[in-house]
Amino acid sequence: MENKFSNKEEFKNEFKRRIIEKYGRSIEQAHKTEKYMVLGTMIRDFVGVNWKASKETIAQKGQKQMFYFSMEFLIGRLLTNNLMNLGVYDIVKDGLADLGIDINEIEDMESDAGLGNGGLGRLAACFMDSLASLNLPGHGNCIRYEYGLFKQKIVDHEQVEVPDQWLRLGNVWEVRKPKHAVDVKFGGHIEMYMNEHGKTKVNYVPDMIVRAVPYDVPIVGKNTKVTNTLRLWSAEAAEDPCNANDFGQYIADVKAICQNVYPDDSTEEGRKLRIKQEYFFVSAGIAQIVKAHLRVYPSLDNLADKVCIQLNDTHPVLAIPELMRVLMDDYEYEWDDAWGITHNTISYTNHTVLSEALEKWPIPYIQSLLPRIYLIIDEIHHRFEYNLSHVYNRPDIAKNVEILKDGQVHMANLAIVGSHSVNGVAALHTEILKKDVFKDFYAIMPEKFNNKTNGITHRRWLLYSNPQLTKLLHDTIGNRFDEHPEDLIQLMDHVEDKQLQESFMQVKLERKKILADYIKKTLHIDVDIHSIFDVQAKRLHAYKRQLLNVMNIIAEYQHMKADPSYRIYPRTFIFAAKAAPAYLFAKQVIKLINCMADVINNDPEISPYMKVIFIPNYGVSIAEILMNAADVSEQISTAGKEASGTGNMKFMMNGAITLGTMDGANVEIVERVGMENAEIFGLRAEQVDEIVHEKSYNVWDYYHHDEKLKKVIDALVDGTFSEEKEDFRLVYNELMFKNDEYLLLPDFEAYAEAQKHIEARYQDRSGWAKMCLINVAQSGYFSSDRTIQQYADTIWHIQPVDVE
């Protein structure tokens, strides 16, 4: 096929022709949704040629491939990204302009794909971009959720969840592949029998069968023909649904599987649905991998040499017993051989040290939903228990490492036992896994543990979302860093340059103006673009401590109200966060921020110095204008609780200063930029450990001994921010009656002090600009290209593909 994007005239002719053929109307009459659909389809068809060539090359050369199993892929909008990666953005932009079409209007037609919730899913998306751009054969495996997490609206100061209908225009990037559909089985019972060779055979009789139909999305790398696949599975009715006497109920059960990312797990029904979701995409993914392998190779003996599967957190851990099931039941492998293949194929990434976030499922749920899988997990458990005594000589640790205990299946333990590699996602996080969370595992199998510090794709988070800064960098150090982000380090030679510092501040001001315009349009609030933009954008969770930020704002507000001679340097505090629908504390913090904003922003004495902004429905597209406008990046989680963070890297790459604790990847950011080019405060992870261990902390001691703190906390329940004094009682109780689990009070003074330093440093314009430029210069290390190269070299052992 000839390239319709090679010049502007060819592009325009093809675009006009397609609109007429598809919609039977001229360009002038076509609606912008139709223009968007046609443009997207044109790009996808153009990419299809490379997609086919990539698959064929991998098969012909017998190359090893990696499959990234993840419950989430927050890929954001793909139109701009794909045009930029293909190098045809300007041709398309100019061609559309000739036809009287503004490309920005077309770009705005695209929804953010509703395939996730937060950092976990955004990381997976960055990894996909890096794999393709580094020519590495690595694909995604996920669910095609019909609705995203939810669309967040703020009504009467509170979060309201409405359906995120991201597929209302369809998804122009996907290709439905019914010929690759597979059946996934649930419920029922197991029949065991002996065959004529005296071998025990298993016959699984399910009571529900669901058809998993793949929708493939091409993942386009930058300046390369290598095109990988993000495979999204959709649940449909099977031809033989089994015991579907009540067809209406069956259809409802099938629909539920792909309806939403993360159904509410506070109910039994919700928890069972999550298990179904997890097994659904894992089982379908494994079936497809096995089938594809057998199209190229005579048997599965070499599966681990040709395929690797990375489990992104515990959600896809059922891949371990499922691969065992397929090998033993469908291909008659003996246990030990099947175990060898499974163990060598699968590796696991841990993303949390919070014990409540390590998945555990009640044994009866797994038994009833997945009876065959449960038998295999039980066998893995017993064999591991035997090895603890006979191989590792450590029966004493059994209680801490067992897969089945206290009536539950411990998914992280299953992941560690069944994988050949276990990695954390930041140096500090991996150390905590080794020394604390999984210390008994580390004692007996240290060779499995390794660190892969997370990264972000600099293509989306710098080159495409911040063209102003990119141009300044190109003018200063050339454009080699487009392909080699580590070359940003060359900027270190220029950070003292006064003219560059001034140009940087101008770029930052331009980005702040873009964000201010968005805030004005969305929230009808005017913000001062010359104020310090202080941003905390991340999921709302107690350990991320949005409340600490709030408490400092309250303290400053109270101080300014009490003393008219005291005024702070103008500040715009920006929050963006979603709270899980059942997480009442988090929802109340959102309400508190919005009520506080209402009071402060409408106070004529205070609002010139302080504005509080809550941007609703935070997602990838909002992040793309928020991150590059920030002066200050709030990364203030309780030390030892945040595994890595990747928002911290995006802010840094766009020249914001980290105001944070020594937690997650903040530690490595500070190692690179130096303590003097960040603002670090508060308890360190080992001090937090000691306080928890010694039980030496009492929240009331702080409350009674610090008048300023007491006034801040009282403001939660004295009607300062709401006429209903009880509105924030839950927040107050969480702090005062749960003994302030995340240690906000011990860190409060240090945080307030750090905010004062920020204020003083910002007023030294040249010094501030230099600090920001050092952050940009040192951010290349945090590119996901580096992370992916490390995975490829030390865990996956995959090689670049050379597509002719």
MOGIFEN-V301639 format. One record per residue. N is the residue number from 0. RES is the residue in one small letter. PSI is psi in whole degrees, -180 to 180 (NA if undefined). D_LAST is the distance of its C-alpha to the last C-alpha in whole Angstrom. Layout:
# MOGIFEN-V301639
{{N | RES | PSI | D_LAST} {N | RES | PSI | D_LAST}}
This chain:
# MOGIFEN-V301639
{{0 | m | 136 | 15} {1 | e | 155 | 16} {2 | n | 112 | 16} {3 | k | 0 | 19} {4 | f | 12 | 19} {5 | s | -27 | 18} {6 | n | 168 | 22} {7 | k | -43 | 25} {8 | e | -45 | 27} {9 | e | -42 | 24} {10 | f | -46 | 24} {11 | k | -43 | 28} {12 | n | -45 | 28} {13 | e | -41 | 26} {14 | f | -46 | 27} {15 | k | -45 | 31} {16 | r | -43 | 30} {17 | r | -37 | 29} {18 | i | -43 | 32} {19 | i | -47 | 34} {20 | e | -39 | 32} {21 | k | -40 | 32} {22 | y | -4 | 35} {23 | g | 36 | 37} {24 | r | 163 | 38} {25 | s | 168 | 38} {26 | i | -43 | 36} {27 | e | -36 | 40} {28 | q | -20 | 41} {29 | a | 142 | 38} {30 | h | 156 | 38} {31 | k | -28 | 36} {32 | t | -37 | 35} {33 | e | -39 | 34} {34 | k | -41 | 32} {35 | y | -46 | 31} {36 | m | -42 | 29} {37 | v | -44 | 28} {38 | l | -45 | 26} {39 | g | -44 | 25} {40 | t | -38 | 24} {41 | m | -45 | 22} {42 | i | -44 | 20} {43 | r | -42 | 19} {44 | d | -40 | 18} {45 | f | -42 | 16} {46 | v | -28 | 14} {47 | g | -33 | 14} {48 | v | -46 | 11} {49 | n | -33 | 9} {50 | w | -48 | 12} {51 | k | -45 | 11} {52 | a | -38 | 8} {53 | s | -47 | 9} {54 | k | -44 | 12} {55 | e | -41 | 10} {56 | t | -45 | 8} {57 | i | -43 | 11} {58 | a | -45 | 14} {59 | q | -41 | 12} {60 | k | 0 | 12} {61 | g | 40 | 15} {62 | q | 149 | 15} {63 | k | 141 | 18} {64 | q | 152 | 18} {65 | m | 140 | 21} {66 | f | 122 | 23} {67 | y | 106 | 25} {68 | f | 116 | 28} {69 | s | 141 | 30} {70 | m | -16 | 33} {71 | e | 143 | 32} {72 | f | 96 | 29} {73 | l | 80 | 30} {74 | i | -11 | 27} {75 | g | -165 | 29} {76 | r | 145 | 28} {77 | l | -13 | 25} {78 | l | -59 | 25} {79 | t | -46 | 25} {80 | n | -47 | 23} {81 | n | -41 | 20} {82 | l | -41 | 21} {83 | m | -48 | 21} {84 | n | -33 | 18} {85 | l | -10 | 16} {86 | g | 22 | 18} {87 | v | 14 | 20} {88 | y | -47 | 23} {89 | d | -39 | 25} {90 | i | -46 | 24} {91 | v | -44 | 25} {92 | k | -46 | 28} {93 | d | -40 | 29} {94 | g | -45 | 29} {95 | l | -41 | 31} {96 | a | -41 | 33} {97 | d | -32 | 34} {98 | l | 9 | 34} {99 | g | 24 | 37} {100 | i | 131 | 35} {101 | d | 119 | 35} {102 | i | -31 | 32} {103 | n | -35 | 34} {104 | e | -39 | 36} {105 | i | -42 | 33} {106 | e | -37 | 31} {107 | d | -12 | 35} {108 | m | -24 | 34} {109 | e | 135 | 32} {110 | s | 153 | 34} {111 | d | 131 | 33} {112 | a | 128 | 31} {113 | g | 60 | 34} {114 | l | 34 | 33} {115 | g | -165 | 35} {116 | n | -48 | 37} {117 | g | -141 | 37} {118 | g | -38 | 35} {119 | l | -45 | 34} {120 | g | -32 | 32} {121 | r | -36 | 31} {122 | l | -47 | 30} {123 | a | -39 | 27} {124 | a | -42 | 26} {125 | c | -40 | 25} {126 | f | -41 | 24} {127 | m | -44 | 21} {128 | d | -42 | 20} {129 | s | -41 | 20} {130 | l | -50 | 18} {131 | a | -41 | 15} {132 | s | -24 | 16} {133 | l | 11 | 15} {134 | n | 23 | 12} {135 | l | 138 | 15} {136 | p | 94 | 15} {137 | g | 129 | 18} {138 | h | 159 | 20} {139 | g | 153 | 23} {140 | n | 121 | 26} {141 | c | -172 | 29} {142 | i | 143 | 32} {143 | r | 87 | 31} {144 | y | 134 | 35} {145 | e | -37 | 37} {146 | y | 147 | 38} {147 | g | -166 | 38} {148 | l | -65 | 40} {149 | f | 159 | 43} {150 | k | 128 | 43} {151 | q | 125 | 46} {152 | k | 151 | 49} {153 | i | 114 | 52} {154 | v | 125 | 55} {155 | d | 45 | 58} {156 | h | -4 | 56} {157 | e | 152 | 55} {158 | q | 130 | 51} {159 | v | 132 | 51} {160 | e | 124 | 48} {161 | v | 157 | 47} {162 | p | 137 | 44} {163 | d | 95 | 41} {164 | q | 68 | 39} {165 | w | -18 | 36} {166 | l | 18 | 35} {167 | r | -28 | 37} {168 | l | 12 | 35} {169 | g | -173 | 32} {170 | n | 105 | 29} {171 | v | -19 | 27} {172 | w | -18 | 24} {173 | e | 153 | 24} {174 | v | 121 | 23} {175 | r | 133 | 26} {176 | k | 71 | 25} {177 | p | -25 | 29} {178 | k | -17 | 27} {179 | h | 12 | 26} {180 | a | 150 | 30} {181 | v | 159 | 32} {182 | d | 138 | 36} {183 | v | 133 | 37} {184 | k | 141 | 41} {185 | f | 157 | 43} {186 | g | -158 | 47} {187 | g | -154 | 49} {188 | h | 173 | 50} {189 | i | 137 | 49} {190 | e | 130 | 51} {191 | m | 141 | 51} {192 | y | 165 | 52} {193 | m | 135 | 52} {194 | n | -177 | 50} {195 | e | -17 | 51} {196 | h | 12 | 50} {197 | g | 18 | 52} {198 | k | 137 | 48} {199 | t | 129 | 49} {200 | k | 151 | 47} {201 | v | 129 | 46} {202 | n | 116 | 46} {203 | y | 122 | 45} {204 | v | 98 | 47} {205 | p | 165 | 46} {206 | d | 5 | 48} {207 | m | 129 | 45} {208 | i | 134 | 42} {209 | v | 138 | 39} {210 | r | 124 | 36} {211 | a | 115 | 33} {212 | v | 126 | 30} {213 | p | 141 | 27} {214 | y | 120 | 26} {215 | d | 134 | 22} {216 | v | 125 | 21} {217 | p | 138 | 18} {218 | i | 114 | 18} {219 | v | 126 | 16} {220 | g | 169 | 15} {221 | k | 128 | 16} {222 | n | 44 | 13} {223 | t | 155 | 10} {224 | k | -13 | 8} {225 | v | 124 | 10} {226 | t | 115 | 12} {227 | n | -178 | 15} {228 | t | 131 | 18} {229 | l | 112 | 22} {230 | r | 122 | 24} {231 | l | 126 | 27} {232 | w | 134 | 30} {233 | s | 138 | 33} {234 | a | 128 | 36} {235 | e | 169 | 37} {236 | a | 137 | 40} {237 | a | 160 | 40} {238 | e | -39 | 41} {239 | d | 92 | 43} {240 | p | 3 | 44} {241 | c | -133 | 47} {242 | n | 48 | 50} {243 | a | 67 | 50} {244 | n | -43 | 53} {245 | d | 92 | 53} {246 | f | -37 | 50} {247 | g | -43 | 50} {248 | q | -41 | 50} {249 | y | -48 | 47} {250 | i | -41 | 45} {251 | a | -41 | 47} {252 | d | -39 | 46} {253 | v | -46 | 42} {254 | k | -37 | 42} {255 | a | -31 | 43} {256 | i | -40 | 40} {257 | c | 14 | 38} {258 | q | -46 | 40} {259 | n | 146 | 40} {260 | v | 135 | 38} {261 | y | 74 | 41} {262 | p | 156 | 44} {263 | d | 117 | 47} {264 | d | 21 | 48} {265 | s | -5 | 52} {266 | t | 158 | 53} {267 | e | -42 | 52} {268 | e | -43 | 51} {269 | g | -40 | 48} {270 | r | -41 | 47} {271 | k | -36 | 47} {272 | l | -38 | 44} {273 | r | -43 | 42} {274 | i | -42 | 42} {275 | k | -46 | 41} {276 | q | -47 | 38} {277 | e | -43 | 37} {278 | y | -37 | 37} {279 | f | -53 | 36} {280 | f | -25 | 32} {281 | v | -48 | 32} {282 | s | -45 | 33} {283 | a | -43 | 31} {284 | g | -44 | 28} {285 | i | -43 | 29} {286 | a | -42 | 29} {287 | q | -40 | 26} {288 | i | -44 | 24} {289 | v | -45 | 26} {290 | k | -46 | 26} {291 | a | -39 | 22} {292 | h | -44 | 22} {293 | l | -14 | 25} {294 | r | -23 | 22} {295 | v | -34 | 20} {296 | y | 153 | 23} {297 | p | -26 | 26} {298 | s | 179 | 28} {299 | l | 5 | 28} {300 | d | -35 | 30} {301 | n | 22 | 26} {302 | l | -46 | 26} {303 | a | -19 | 27} {304 | d | -22 | 24} {305 | k | -12 | 21} {306 | v | 138 | 22} {307 | c | 148 | 24} {308 | i | 123 | 26} {309 | q | 124 | 28} {310 | l | 116 | 31} {311 | n | 94 | 32} {312 | d | -171 | 35} {313 | t | -13 | 38} {314 | h | -39 | 37} {315 | p | 20 | 34} {316 | v | -20 | 36} {317 | l | -9 | 37} {318 | a | -30 | 34} {319 | i | -59 | 36} {320 | p | -28 | 38} {321 | e | -43 | 36} {322 | l | -39 | 34} {323 | m | -45 | 37} {324 | r | -47 | 38} {325 | v | -46 | 35} {326 | l | -43 | 35} {327 | m | -49 | 39} {328 | d | -38 | 40} {329 | d | -28 | 37} {330 | y | 11 | 36} {331 | e | 33 | 39} {332 | y | 147 | 38} {333 | e | 159 | 41} {334 | w | -52 | 41} {335 | d | -39 | 41} {336 | d | -43 | 37} {337 | a | -41 | 36} {338 | w | -42 | 37} {339 | g | -45 | 35} {340 | i | -47 | 32} {341 | t | -50 | 33} {342 | h | -39 | 34} {343 | n | -14 | 31} {344 | t | -33 | 29} {345 | i | 137 | 30} {346 | s | 159 | 31} {347 | y | 133 | 33} {348 | t | 126 | 33} {349 | n | 138 | 37} {350 | h | 8 | 38} {351 | t | 149 | 41} {352 | v | -2 | 45} {353 | l | 120 | 47} {354 | s | -31 | 48} {355 | e | -16 | 49} {356 | a | -6 | 45} {357 | l | 115 | 44} {358 | e | 138 | 44} {359 | k | 133 | 47} {360 | w | 137 | 48} {361 | p | 133 | 51} {362 | i | -45 | 51} {363 | p | -31 | 52} {364 | y | -48 | 50} {365 | i | -41 | 47} {366 | q | -44 | 49} {367 | s | -37 | 50} {368 | l | -38 | 47} {369 | l | 69 | 44} {370 | p | -39 | 47} {371 | r | -42 | 45} {372 | i | -39 | 43} {373 | y | -42 | 46} {374 | l | -39 | 47} {375 | i | -42 | 44} {376 | i | -42 | 44} {377 | d | -42 | 48} {378 | e | -42 | 47} {379 | i | -44 | 45} {380 | h | -49 | 47} {381 | h | -38 | 50} {382 | r | -38 | 48} {383 | f | -39 | 47} {384 | e | -42 | 51} {385 | y | -45 | 52} {386 | n | -34 | 49} {387 | l | -41 | 51} {388 | s | -46 | 54} {389 | h | -24 | 53} {390 | v | -48 | 50} {391 | y | -11 | 50} {392 | n | 40 | 54} {393 | r | 55 | 54} {394 | p | -20 | 55} {395 | d | -23 | 57} {396 | i | 3 | 54} {397 | a | -45 | 53} {398 | k | -31 | 55} {399 | n | -21 | 52} {400 | v | -2 | 49} {401 | e | 150 | 50} {402 | i | -41 | 47} {403 | l | 116 | 50} {404 | k | 154 | 53} {405 | d | 36 | 56} {406 | g | 14 | 55} {407 | q | 155 | 51} {408 | v | 119 | 47} {409 | h | 104 | 46} {410 | m | -37 | 42} {411 | a | -38 | 42} {412 | n | -40 | 44} {413 | l | -40 | 42} {414 | a | -43 | 38} {415 | i | -42 | 39} {416 | v | -37 | 41} {417 | g | -4 | 38} {418 | s | 159 | 35} {419 | h | -9 | 34} {420 | s | 138 | 33} {421 | v | 120 | 35} {422 | n | 146 | 35} {423 | g | 177 | 36} {424 | v | 11 | 35} {425 | a | 155 | 37} {426 | a | -46 | 39} {427 | l | -44 | 42} {428 | h | -47 | 41} {429 | t | -38 | 40} {430 | e | -40 | 43} {431 | i | -38 | 45} {432 | l | -44 | 43} {433 | k | -41 | 44} {434 | k | -19 | 48} {435 | d | -75 | 49} {436 | v | -45 | 47} {437 | f | 35 | 46} {438 | k | -33 | 48} {439 | d | -36 | 49} {440 | f | -44 | 45} {441 | y | -34 | 45} {442 | a | -36 | 48} {443 | i | -20 | 46} {444 | m | 61 | 43} {445 | p | -27 | 42} {446 | e | -20 | 39} {447 | k | -25 | 37} {448 | f | 136 | 38} {449 | n | 166 | 35} {450 | n | 140 | 35} {451 | k | 96 | 32} {452 | t | 131 | 33} {453 | n | 165 | 31} {454 | g | 174 | 29} {455 | i | 154 | 29} {456 | t | 116 | 25} {457 | h | -16 | 26} {458 | r | -53 | 24} {459 | r | -44 | 26} {460 | w | -5 | 30} {461 | l | -62 | 30} {462 | l | -45 | 27} {463 | y | -35 | 27} {464 | s | -17 | 31} {465 | n | 70 | 33} {466 | p | -28 | 32} {467 | q | -48 | 35} {468 | l | -38 | 35} {469 | t | -44 | 31} {470 | k | -44 | 32} {471 | l | -42 | 35} {472 | l | -42 | 33} {473 | h | -43 | 30} {474 | d | -27 | 34} {475 | t | -45 | 35} {476 | i | 9 | 32} {477 | g | -177 | 29} {478 | n | 18 | 26} {479 | r | -28 | 24} {480 | f | -15 | 25} {481 | d | -42 | 23} {482 | e | -28 | 20} {483 | h | 84 | 23} {484 | p | -25 | 26} {485 | e | -19 | 28} {486 | d | -7 | 28} {487 | l | -23 | 31} {488 | i | -24 | 33} {489 | q | -20 | 33} {490 | l | -22 | 36} {491 | m | -29 | 38} {492 | d | -11 | 39} {493 | h | 0 | 40} {494 | v | -20 | 42} {495 | e | -12 | 45} {496 | d | 113 | 45} {497 | k | -37 | 47} {498 | q | -40 | 45} {499 | l | -41 | 42} {500 | q | -44 | 44} {501 | e | -42 | 46} {502 | s | -39 | 43} {503 | f | -45 | 41} {504 | m | -33 | 45} {505 | q | -42 | 44} {506 | v | -45 | 41} {507 | k | -41 | 42} {508 | l | -39 | 45} {509 | e | -42 | 42} {510 | r | -36 | 41} {511 | k | -35 | 44} {512 | k | -40 | 45} {513 | i | -44 | 42} {514 | l | -42 | 43} {515 | a | -39 | 47} {516 | d | -39 | 46} {517 | y | -43 | 44} {518 | i | -41 | 47} {519 | k | -45 | 50} {520 | k | -41 | 48} {521 | t | -42 | 48} {522 | l | -6 | 51} {523 | h | 37 | 53} {524 | i | 135 | 54} {525 | d | 130 | 54} {526 | v | 152 | 52} {527 | d | 113 | 53} {528 | i | -10 | 50} {529 | h | -2 | 52} {530 | s | 168 | 53} {531 | i | 124 | 51} {532 | f | 108 | 48} {533 | d | 113 | 48} {534 | v | 131 | 46} {535 | q | 106 | 45} {536 | a | 111 | 43} {537 | k | 170 | 42} {538 | r | 146 | 43} {539 | l | 117 | 47} {540 | h | 147 | 48} {541 | a | -41 | 51} {542 | y | -20 | 49} {543 | k | -13 | 47} {544 | r | 44 | 51} {545 | q | -30 | 51} {546 | l | -31 | 54} {547 | l | -43 | 55} {548 | n | -47 | 53} {549 | v | -45 | 56} {550 | m | -39 | 59} {551 | n | -38 | 58} {552 | i | -43 | 58} {553 | i | -44 | 61} {554 | a | -45 | 63} {555 | e | -39 | 62} {556 | y | -47 | 63} {557 | q | -40 | 67} {558 | h | -45 | 67} {559 | m | -35 | 67} {560 | k | -38 | 69} {561 | a | -29 | 72} {562 | d | 96 | 72} {563 | p | -17 | 71} {564 | s | -12 | 71} {565 | y | 123 | 68} {566 | r | 143 | 65} {567 | i | 163 | 61} {568 | y | 137 | 58} {569 | p | 133 | 57} {570 | r | 137 | 54} {571 | t | 112 | 52} {572 | f | 117 | 51} {573 | i | 127 | 48} {574 | f | 145 | 48} {575 | a | 126 | 45} {576 | a | 144 | 45} {577 | k | 148 | 45} {578 | a | 141 | 47} {579 | a | 139 | 47} {580 | p | -30 | 49} {581 | a | 3 | 51} {582 | y | 89 | 51} {583 | l | -39 | 55} {584 | f | -49 | 55} {585 | a | -38 | 52} {586 | k | -34 | 53} {587 | q | -34 | 56} {588 | v | -40 | 55} {589 | i | -43 | 53} {590 | k | -41 | 56} {591 | l | -46 | 58} {592 | i | -44 | 55} {593 | n | -38 | 55} {594 | c | -42 | 59} {595 | m | -43 | 59} {596 | a | -42 | 57} {597 | d | -46 | 60} {598 | v | -50 | 63} {599 | i | -47 | 61} {600 | n | -22 | 59} {601 | n | 13 | 63} {602 | d | 107 | 65} {603 | p | -26 | 66} {604 | e | -35 | 67} {605 | i | -35 | 64} {606 | s | -24 | 61} {607 | p | -22 | 61} {608 | y | -17 | 60} {609 | m | 126 | 58} {610 | k | 145 | 56} {611 | v | 126 | 54} {612 | i | 130 | 51} {613 | f | 115 | 50} {614 | i | 117 | 46} {615 | p | 162 | 46} {616 | n | 49 | 43} {617 | y | 132 | 41} {618 | g | -170 | 37} {619 | v | -47 | 34} {620 | s | -36 | 34} {621 | i | -41 | 38} {622 | a | -34 | 37} {623 | e | -23 | 34} {624 | i | -15 | 37} {625 | l | -45 | 40} {626 | m | -38 | 38} {627 | n | -2 | 38} {628 | a | -7 | 41} {629 | a | 142 | 43} {630 | d | -37 | 45} {631 | v | 132 | 46} {632 | s | 111 | 44} {633 | e | 113 | 46} {634 | q | 72 | 45} {635 | i | 27 | 48} {636 | s | 156 | 48} {637 | t | 129 | 50} {638 | a | 133 | 49} {639 | g | -1 | 47} {640 | k | -32 | 47} {641 | e | 122 | 43} {642 | a | -54 | 40} {643 | s | -62 | 38} {644 | g | 141 | 38} {645 | t | -19 | 35} {646 | g | -40 | 37} {647 | n | -36 | 38} {648 | m | -37 | 35} {649 | k | -44 | 34} {650 | f | -47 | 38} {651 | m | -44 | 37} {652 | m | -23 | 34} {653 | n | 12 | 36} {654 | g | 47 | 39} {655 | a | 156 | 42} {656 | i | 133 | 44} {657 | t | 120 | 44} {658 | l | 106 | 48} {659 | g | 176 | 47} {660 | t | 167 | 48} {661 | m | 79 | 47} {662 | d | 150 | 45} {663 | g | -137 | 41} {664 | a | -8 | 39} {665 | n | -38 | 42} {666 | v | -45 | 43} {667 | e | -30 | 39} {668 | i | -47 | 39} {669 | v | -37 | 43} {670 | e | -35 | 42} {671 | r | -44 | 39} {672 | v | -18 | 41} {673 | g | 144 | 45} {674 | m | -33 | 48} {675 | e | -11 | 49} {676 | n | 25 | 46} {677 | a | 175 | 46} {678 | e | 97 | 49} {679 | i | 137 | 50} {680 | f | 169 | 53} {681 | g | 180 | 54} {682 | l | 146 | 55} {683 | r | 165 | 52} {684 | a | -41 | 51} {685 | e | -30 | 53} {686 | q | -40 | 56} {687 | v | -45 | 55} {688 | d | -46 | 55} {689 | e | -45 | 58} {690 | i | -45 | 60} {691 | v | -44 | 59} {692 | h | -45 | 60} {693 | e | -11 | 63} {694 | k | 42 | 64} {695 | s | 2 | 65} {696 | y | 134 | 64} {697 | n | 116 | 67} {698 | v | -34 | 65} {699 | w | -28 | 69} {700 | d | -46 | 70} {701 | y | -45 | 67} {702 | y | -44 | 69} {703 | h | -22 | 72} {704 | h | 0 | 72} {705 | d | 103 | 70} {706 | e | -40 | 71} {707 | k | -48 | 68} {708 | l | -43 | 66} {709 | k | -43 | 69} {710 | k | -39 | 69} {711 | v | -46 | 65} {712 | i | -38 | 65} {713 | d | -32 | 68} {714 | a | -20 | 67} {715 | l | -28 | 64} {716 | v | 14 | 68} {717 | d | 10 | 70} {718 | g | 7 | 69} {719 | t | -44 | 67} {720 | f | 0 | 64} {721 | s | 142 | 65} {722 | e | -30 | 69} {723 | e | 104 | 68} {724 | k | -24 | 69} {725 | e | -3 | 67} {726 | d | -37 | 64} {727 | f | 23 | 62} {728 | r | -40 | 64} {729 | l | -40 | 61} {730 | v | -45 | 60} {731 | y | -48 | 63} {732 | n | -40 | 64} {733 | e | -42 | 60} {734 | l | -54 | 61} {735 | m | -29 | 65} {736 | f | -4 | 65} {737 | k | 20 | 62} {738 | n | 38 | 63} {739 | d | 65 | 60} {740 | e | -34 | 57} {741 | y | 17 | 55} {742 | l | 49 | 57} {743 | l | -40 | 57} {744 | l | -45 | 61} {745 | p | -27 | 60} {746 | d | -4 | 57} {747 | f | -49 | 59} {748 | e | -45 | 61} {749 | a | -37 | 58} {750 | y | -44 | 56} {751 | a | -41 | 58} {752 | e | -45 | 59} {753 | a | -39 | 55} {754 | q | -36 | 55} {755 | k | -43 | 58} {756 | h | -44 | 56} {757 | i | -46 | 53} {758 | e | -44 | 55} {759 | a | -42 | 57} {760 | r | -34 | 53} {761 | y | -29 | 52} {762 | q | -11 | 55} {763 | d | 91 | 54} {764 | r | -46 | 51} {765 | s | -44 | 50} {766 | g | -39 | 50} {767 | w | -46 | 48} {768 | a | -41 | 45} {769 | k | -44 | 45} {770 | m | -45 | 45} {771 | c | -43 | 42} {772 | l | -36 | 40} {773 | i | -40 | 40} {774 | n | -44 | 39} {775 | v | -46 | 36} {776 | a | -36 | 35} {777 | q | 0 | 35} {778 | s | -13 | 33} {779 | g | -34 | 30} {780 | y | -31 | 31} {781 | f | 20 | 31} {782 | s | 141 | 27} {783 | s | -15 | 26} {784 | d | -41 | 23} {785 | r | -46 | 25} {786 | t | -49 | 27} {787 | i | -38 | 23} {788 | q | -38 | 22} {789 | q | -43 | 26} {790 | y | -47 | 25} {791 | a | -39 | 22} {792 | d | -39 | 24} {793 | t | -18 | 27} {794 | i | -49 | 27} {795 | w | -33 | 24} {796 | h | 50 | 22} {797 | i | 153 | 19} {798 | q | 154 | 16} {799 | p | 149 | 13} {800 | v | 138 | 9} {801 | d | 98 | 6} {802 | v | 124 | 4} {803 | e | NA | 0}}
